[in-house]
Amino acid sequence: MIDVHVHEVGTRDGLQSVPFFVPTETKKRWCSAEARAGVGEIEVCSFVPVRLLPQFADAAEVVAHALTLEGLTVAALAPNLKGAQRAIELGVHKINYVLSVSESHNRANVRRSTEESVNDFARVVELARSVPEGRRPKIVAGLATALGCTIEGKVPEARVREIAAQVVAAGADELIVADTVGYADPASVRRLFKALRSDVGAMSIKAHFHDTRGLGLANVLAALDADVRAFDASLGGLGGCPYAPGASGNICTEDLVFMLEAMGLKTGVDLEQLIALRGEIQEALKDQPFHGTIAKAGLPKGFEKAA
C-alpha cells in the first residue's frame, strides 16, 4: 500500500523551459524508466500551440507511448478547451487544466482573466462528461500561483478558496494547488491546505511546490500535516514557469522520495533506479542545470526504505 503518491512532472514542467528540442526517444525512455521505477503518474506533455512551446510538437507520439506502459496514469496539461479536446482524442487518463489564482499571472500565462478560465474549465468538464465512461479522463483543476505571485505578490487565502470552490462546483475531479513561483513557507502552506481540506472534504488535493527559495521540502512536510498525500516533483528539480520571472525549478523527485522513505512513508518508487535515470537524463540535456542533493551525496550507510 502506498502512503504518499509522488507524481513526475519533469517531462512537462521540466522540459518546457529547455531551450532546445529534446529528442522524442529520450522522452519515451524517461517515461518508461520512471514507470519501471514505480512512479504511478506522469504528466507527459502540454497541449499548447507548437509556436508557443515547440518542445511538445511530439506530444501525440509521447502520449501514445506512455499509454502502453502498464499501470501508469498518463496525465497532460491543457490550458484551454482546445488543448483538452486534443488530450481527449489521444486518450490521456487525466487532464490537468491550469489556471492562475492571480489575475495578472493568468493574463500573462493564458491571455485571459481568471473568470474566463473558470468558465472555460466548466466547458472542459462538460466535454469530458460527453465521452463514454470507459474512455473518460479525469479533469483536474490546477490552481497556479496559489501561494504567491511574482507580479502581484501575496495572494489572499480567501481568493484561493473562492476559485477552488468555483472549479469544484464546475465538476473538478481533483485539485492541484501550486506554489508556482516558490513564495510559500510552511506556515502558509499548512493554513491554506487545512482550509481547502475543510472546504472540499474528501476530494483529492495534490501539492505542487517549487524550490525557488529553498523551502520546497519543508513545504511538503507542512502539507503532510494538512493531510495531503500526493505531490508533484521533477527529476533533477528541472522546470519553472516561463511566464513567471524568477520561478526556478520544481522540488526534486529523487530528494522527495528519499525524504518520504526515510520517514517511513512508502512511495512505491525505487530510489536507486530514479538516481540512475537522473544521470541518463542529465547527459541527454547537456548543460541544463540539475538540482537536488541525494544523487550527489548518495544514500546514507544503512539506509532502509519504508517497509
Secondary structure as UniProt FT lines:
FT   STRAND          5..8
FT   HELIX           10..14
FT   HELIX           15..17
FT   HELIX           24..37
FT   STRAND          41..46
FT   TURN            50..52
FT   HELIX           54..56
FT   TURN            57..58
FT   HELIX           59..66
FT   TURN            67..68
FT   TURN            70..71
FT   STRAND          73..78
FT   HELIX           81..90
FT   STRAND          94..100
FT   HELIX           103..110
FT   HELIX           114..129
FT   HELIX           133..135
FT   STRAND          138..144
FT   TURN            145..147
FT   TURN            150..152
FT   HELIX           157..170
FT   STRAND          174..179
FT   TURN            180..181
FT   HELIX           186..200
FT   TURN            201..202
FT   STRAND          204..210
FT   TURN            212..213
FT   HELIX           216..225
FT   TURN            226..227
FT   STRAND          230..234
FT   HELIX           235..237
FT   TURN            242..243
FT   TURN            245..246
FT   HELIX           253..262
FT   TURN            263..264
FT   HELIX           271..284
FT   TURN            285..287
FT   HELIX           294..297
FT   TURN            301..302
//
